[in-house]
Amino acid sequence: MDPFALPEAALADYLARHIDGFAGPLTSQKFKGGQSNPTYLLSAASGNYVLRRKPPGTLLASAHAVDREFRVLTALAGSDVPVARGLHLCSDDSVIGSMFYVMSHEPGRIFWDPSLPEIERDRRRDFYGEIVRVMAALHQIDVAAVGLSDFGKPGNYFARQLKRWSEQYRLSEIERIEPMEQLIAWLAEHVPEDDGAVALVHGDWRIDNLIFQSDAPRVRAVVDWELATLGHPLSDLGYFCMALRLPRNPVIPGLMGLHRAALGLPEEGEIVAAYEAASGRRVENWNFMLAFNFFRLAAIAQGVAKRAQQGNASSAQAVETGRMVPAVAALGIEAAGR
């Protein structure tokens, strides 16, 4: 029996009681993405919806917080950051086997390859400009005004994140990976002083976590808020710019080795400058920002590998993702300038 299959009849009955206007029957189809929290398209008599759940099985205590995702969706409704509408959060594990929430289905285009092969060369910069614009808008959200002032601990973000992800990595560790050990040590020695900057950060700002309008370089919805918290805004910028340094691969396609100018794609310095202009924030400690994000990506990949070993990873690419850990950590050391 597929551990990720949904009990469609029982789920339809439940949603009919909890979402205004919902009518079954429904069918479900799991999206190929969502390695951490399985995500499904629900096709019902009343229309399409999206369900996102915790995966089944033994999980790390602080991971897969779909309730936090739902809180962000409701907080950002009507803001300058486009999101799907949060419709219902279910904390009763007996309904489908784990906590889940349902949100509106936002049709549009998702780009899995940051080189944007589907887009004409002369229009690709427009999409990158839009990505940076929405990122800056996110970091300018007044967290107190939207009810998220307690969504994370303000201050010393990088020191706390380094501690948290090091602990998560150790819990998921299968074997010793020397580049990861070197990267953790370097980061611990180079944590920048807290500059007081606090913003709502997404935590996984990749091009495939943005749904664009089908006919324009305009973001329709930002998705996958599992790693969102109160943190330093430059962490999102560094995470996004990792794509320029990651190799071409089927799991997280990067742009390493591509002639970006020939493809009509912006260089890293142009992205940083665009963010500075849109946010009014100066970008500093750039080597650390990049190295930190490579470390965090490697730690996340290690968690996926551990779940694959345990048999409860939600993506067919989980094993391949785990194999990336040494290479990603090595890129972090390179970004650090060692």
Residue pairs with C-beta under 8 A, 6 or more apart in sequence:
3 56
3 57
3 312
4 30
4 38
4 55
4 56
4 314
6 28
6 40
6 51
6 96
7 95
7 96
8 25
8 26
8 27
8 28
9 24
9 25
10 95
10 96
11 26
11 28
11 42
11 51
11 95
11 96
12 24
12 25
12 26
12 44
13 24
14 90
14 95
15 22
15 24
15 26
15 42
15 44
15 49
15 88
15 102
16 22
16 23
16 24
18 88
18 90
19 49
19 87
19 88
19 102
21 46
22 44
22 46
22 49
23 44
23 45
23 46
24 44
24 45
25 44
25 45
26 42
26 43
26 44
26 45
27 42
27 43
28 40
28 41
28 42
28 43
28 51
29 40
29 41
29 43
30 38
30 39
30 40
30 314
31 39
31 40
31 41
32 315
32 316
33 39
33 208
33 224
33 315
34 52
34 224
34 314
34 315
35 304
35 313
35 314
35 315
35 317
35 318
35 321
36 55
36 63
36 64
36 226
36 300
36 303
36 304
36 314
37 52
37 53
37 54
37 55
37 64
37 66
37 69
37 224
37 226
37 314
38 52
38 53
38 55
38 314
39 50
39 51
39 52
39 53
40 50
40 51
40 52
40 53
41 48
41 49
41 50
41 105
42 48
42 49
42 50
42 51
42 102
42 105
47 105
48 105
48 107
49 87
49 102
49 103
49 104
49 105
50 84
50 102
50 103
50 104
50 105
51 100
51 101
51 102
52 66
52 69
52 100
52 101
52 103
53 66
53 96
53 98
53 99
53 100
53 101
54 64
54 66
54 98
54 99
54 100
55 64
55 98
55 307
55 312
55 313
55 314
56 97
56 98
56 312
57 307
57 310
57 311
57 312
58 310
58 312
59 312
60 168
60 171
60 172
60 303
62 164
62 168
63 168
63 303
64 226
65 226
66 89
66 99
66 100
66 101
66 226
67 89
67 91
67 99
67 101
68 151
68 225
68 226
68 228
69 101
69 224
69 225
69 226
69 228
70 86
70 89
70 101
70 103
71 148
71 151
72 83
72 148
72 151
72 200
72 225
72 228
73 83
73 84
73 85
73 86
73 101
73 103
73 225
74 86
75 146
75 147
75 148
76 83
76 141
76 146
77 83
77 85
77 86
79 141
79 146
80 137
80 140
80 141
81 134
81 137
81 138
81 141
81 222
82 134
82 219
82 220
82 221
82 222
83 221
83 222
83 223
83 225
84 103
84 104
84 105
84 106
84 221
84 223
85 103
85 104
86 101
86 103
87 101
87 102
87 103
87 104
88 101
88 102
89 99
89 100
89 101
90 96
90 99
90 100
90 101
90 102
91 99
92 99
93 99
106 211
106 220
106 221
107 211
107 214
107 220
108 211
108 212
108 213
108 214
108 220
108 221
109 118
109 211
109 212
109 213
109 214
110 208
110 210
110 211
110 212
111 118
111 119
111 127
111 207
111 208
111 210
111 212
112 207
112 208
112 253
113 253
114 206
114 207
114 243
114 253
114 254
114 255
114 265
115 253
115 255
115 258
115 263
115 265
116 124
116 127
116 263
116 265
119 127
121 263
121 264
122 264
123 217
123 264
124 263
124 264
124 265
125 264
125 265
125 266
126 217
127 212
127 217
128 265
128 266
128 271
128 274
129 217
129 274
130 212
130 217
130 218
130 219
131 207
131 210
131 219
131 240
132 271
132 274
132 275
132 278
133 278
134 210
134 219
134 222
135 202
135 205
135 236
135 237
135 240
135 275
135 278
136 275
136 278
136 279
137 278
138 199
138 200
138 201
138 202
138 222
138 236
139 199
139 200
139 201
139 233
139 236
139 279
139 281
140 199
140 279
141 148
141 199
141 200
143 149
143 151
143 198
143 199
143 200
143 230
148 200
148 230
151 200
151 228
151 229
151 230
152 229
152 230
152 231
153 160
153 230
154 198
154 230
155 194
155 196
155 198
156 194
157 194
157 198
157 230
157 231
157 232
157 235
158 191
158 192
158 232
158 235
158 288
158 292
159 191
159 194
161 231
161 235
161 292
161 296
162 184
162 187
162 188
162 191
162 292
162 295
165 295
165 296
165 299
166 184
166 299
168 299
168 303
169 180
169 184
169 298
169 299
169 302
169 303
171 306
172 299
172 302
172 303
172 305
172 306
173 302
173 306
174 302
174 305
174 306
174 309
174 322
177 325
177 326
177 329
178 326
179 326
179 329
179 330
179 332
179 333
180 295
180 298
180 302
180 325
180 326
180 329
182 329
182 333
182 338
183 291
183 294
183 295
183 298
183 329
183 332
183 333
183 336
184 295
186 291
186 333
186 336
186 338
187 288
187 291
187 292
187 295
187 336
190 288
190 291
190 336
191 288
192 284
192 285
192 288
195 232
195 284
197 232
197 233
197 234
197 281
198 230
198 231
198 232
199 230
199 231
199 232
199 233
200 228
200 229
200 230
201 228
201 229
201 230
201 231
201 232
201 233
201 235
201 236
202 209
202 222
202 225
202 227
202 228
202 236
203 225
203 226
203 227
203 228
203 229
203 231
203 235
203 236
203 239
204 224
204 226
204 227
204 239
205 236
205 237
205 239
205 240
206 239
206 240
206 243
206 252
207 243
209 222
209 223
209 224
210 219
210 221
210 222
210 223
211 219
211 220
211 221
211 222
211 223
212 218
212 219
212 220
213 219
213 220
233 279
233 281
234 281
234 283
234 284
234 285
234 289
235 289
235 292
235 293
237 271
237 272
237 275
237 283
237 289
238 286
238 289
238 290
238 292
238 293
239 293
239 296
239 297
240 271
241 268
241 271
241 272
241 290
242 254
242 290
242 293
242 294
242 297
242 331
243 252
243 253
243 254
243 255
244 254
244 255
244 256
244 260
244 267
244 268
244 271
245 254
245 255
245 256
245 290
245 331
245 334
245 335
246 252
246 253
246 254
246 255
246 256
246 328
246 331
247 254
247 256
247 257
247 327
248 254
248 255
248 256
248 257
248 258
249 324
250 317
250 320
251 317
251 320
251 321
251 324
252 297
252 321
252 324
255 265
258 265
260 266
260 267
261 267
266 274
272 283
272 286
275 281
275 283
276 282
276 283
283 289
287 335
287 336
287 337
288 336
290 332
290 335
290 336
291 332
291 333
291 335
291 336
292 332
293 332
294 328
294 329
294 331
294 332
294 335
295 329
295 332
297 328
298 324
298 325
298 328
298 329
298 332
301 321
301 322
301 324
301 325
301 328
302 322
302 325
304 313
304 315
304 318
304 321
304 322
305 318
305 319
305 321
305 322
305 323
305 325
306 322
307 313
307 314
307 318
308 318
308 319
308 321
308 322
313 319
315 321
